[in-house]
Amino acid sequence: MDIRHIREIAQRYNPEEIERCISDQLETGKNVCLSDETSEKLIDDLSKAEAVRQFMDEGMTLADALRELARRIRRLQSSFDL
């Protein structure tokens, strides 16, 4: 997870714009949000940034939104541990 990209995207774009970037990346291989990584990496970062932005729109600070994303990722990963 590239926190720098996620932070930058979440601060710069709203969830709808991030969703358009994801769609553009899937359809054309390009988007206005980020362009310096592989498609798979971009979509991963864009999806996480969208979640962070939604948390921020609900009233969380950027730092708290990033912590919440990390917490949810850890919880999801732990559910797959055998």
N, C-alpha and C positions, 0 to 999 in steps of 0.2 A: 504494500500500500504506500503510495507516494503522497505523504501528507502535504507537501508543498503544492502539488497540483490540485489536490482536493480542496485545500484552503483557498487557493487562488480562484478556482472555479466557483466555489460556494459563495465567495464574497462578490464576485463579479456578475454572476448570472442568477436569475430566478429559476424555480423548478421547471417552468414551462420552456424556458430557453435551453436549459440543460437537456430536457427531453428531446427538443429539436436537434440538439447536437448529437445525441445518441442516435436518433433516427437518420440524420445526415451521414453519420459515420457508417452505419449499417448499410445504407442505400448507395452512397457514393464513395465511401472510403475517406471522406474529408469532412471536417467540421470547423466552425469558427472558435470553439472553446479551446482546443488543444490540437497540435499537429506534429509534435516532435517524438511521438512514441508509436509503437505498433498498434494496430487496430484493437487487438485483444486487450492490451494494457489501457488504451484510451477508454474503451467502453467500461472497463472495470473502474477506473478513476472517475469517469463521468457519473456512473451509477452511485458511487459512494458520495460524490459531491452533491448529487441531487438529494440524497437522504440527509446530509448535513444541512443543506439549505432549508429543507423542510423543517428540521428541528429548530433552526434559527428563526424561521418564520413563525414558529409556535412560541417564541420568546426566549429560547436558549441563547447564551453567548456562543461565539464561535468555538471557544475552548470546550465548553460543556457539550456542544453538539458533536465535536470530534471525539470526546470521551464516550458519549452515548453510542456513537457508531462503533468504536472499538469494543465497548462492552457487548453490544449485540453480535458483533462478529465473533468474539470469544465464546459467547453463549452458544451460538450456532455451531462453531467448530467443536465445542465440547460435546455436543449432542451426537456427533459422528465418531467420537473416540470410543473404542471398544475396550 
